[in-house]
Amino acid sequence: MEKKMSTRSLWREYYIKRDELYDYIKENTICLRSDEENREETDFIRTRRVNKVRGIYYTKDQEILLSISKKSKELENFFNEITMGKRKSMDIPMVFTDVENINITINEAYESIKLDKNNAEKYLDIAKDDVLRLSWGEYYSENMKKYKLEKFLKFVAIKNKDLLALANAKVLQARKYSGNKYMIKIRKKGEHLSKRERYGFIVVDTIPSIYDSPKQAKRSHALDFTGDEFECPIPSLYNFYIKK
């Protein structure tokens, strides 16, 4: 009887297949633009590697394009089997034909949560447990009780009402940097309208004009301008703004 592969094994196979496809594309195309991320990201005192592949690759060889399309579809189908179609892969190569212009936009993205009486009984994952243990040291247990914190798996959470009381506020906005948002606008030859797509691994059969769009200007109603920042005594990746 054939032994069923574990989810971990399936994901390992998926990433092997994905990297093999990336290598195949890079070996058989010309790189027009690369924005790969290969950096270290620090979460207080913990460091992790961030590896993201983004770029625009060109070939006019129709056999290669057909092969890339076929391999990409097979990889997407394998991804859907693992996830049972519950989410979309962000790293499947995309093939576009007859492209004339590509505008690349890179903007900062934030997670924003409103805390008020309507969700006062809910919990906010305010920090990672290991971060607090290292930050507070011998005062960890004391501060957990002081701020009425609860441990859930690897995270430490606080009830929204307790955080509101700590800030002496009726409404708080919790805001956390979640990375950069990479998007492109693609316009094909003979067309007047551009199509908006995520910026991932792009393959084209023409050499388009590639532009960098200016970053979005900070809006006048952004949280930084309309809320008083609350200096939370709990080390957190969130910034908190008192709205009321």
Rosetta blueprint (number, residue, H / E / L):
1 M L
2 E L
3 K L
4 K L
5 M L
6 S L
7 T H
8 R H
9 S H
10 L H
11 W H
12 R H
13 E H
14 Y H
15 Y H
16 I H
17 K H
18 R H
19 D H
20 E H
21 L H
22 Y H
23 D H
24 Y H
25 I H
26 K H
27 E H
28 N H
29 T L
30 I E
31 C E
32 L E
33 R E
34 S E
35 D L
36 E L
37 E E
38 N E
39 R E
40 E E
41 E E
42 T E
43 D E
44 F L
45 I L
46 R E
47 T E
48 R E
49 R E
50 V E
51 N E
52 K E
53 V L
54 R L
55 G E
56 I E
57 Y E
58 Y E
59 T L
60 K L
61 D L
62 Q H
63 E H
64 I H
65 L H
66 L H
67 S H
68 I H
69 S H
70 K H
71 K H
72 S H
73 K H
74 E H
75 L H
76 E H
77 N H
78 F H
79 F H
80 N H
81 E H
82 I H
83 T H
84 M L
85 G L
86 K L
87 R L
88 K L
89 S L
90 M L
91 D L
92 I L
93 P L
94 M E
95 V E
96 F E
97 T L
98 D L
99 V E
100 E E
101 N E
102 I E
103 N E
104 I E
105 T E
106 I E
107 N E
108 E E
109 A E
110 Y E
111 E E
112 S E
113 I E
114 K E
115 L E
116 D L
117 K H
118 N H
119 N H
120 A L
121 E L
122 K L
123 Y E
124 L E
125 D E
126 I E
127 A E
128 K E
129 D H
130 D H
131 V H
132 L H
133 R H
134 L H
135 S H
136 W H
137 G H
138 E H
139 Y H
140 Y H
141 S H
142 E H
143 N H
144 M H
145 K H
146 K H
147 Y L
148 K L
149 L E
150 E E
151 K E
152 F E
153 L L
154 K L
155 F E
156 V E
157 A E
158 I E
159 K E
160 N H
161 K H
162 D H
163 L H
164 L H
165 A H
166 L H
167 A H
168 N L
169 A L
170 K L
171 V L
172 L E
173 Q E
174 A E
175 R E
176 K E
177 Y E
178 S E
179 G E
180 N E
181 K E
182 Y E
183 M E
184 I E
185 K E
186 I E
187 R E
188 K E
189 K L
190 G L
191 E L
192 H L
193 L L
194 S L
195 K E
196 R E
197 E E
198 R E
199 Y L
200 G L
201 F E
202 I E
203 V E
204 V E
205 D L
206 T L
207 I L
208 P L
209 S E
210 I E
211 Y E
212 D E
213 S L
214 P L
215 K L
216 Q L
217 A L
218 K L
219 R L
220 S L
221 H L
222 A L
223 L H
224 D H
225 F H
226 T H
227 G L
228 D E
229 E E
230 F E
231 E L
232 C L
233 P L
234 I L
235 P L
236 S L
237 L L
238 Y L
239 N E
240 F E
241 Y E
242 I E
243 K L
244 K L
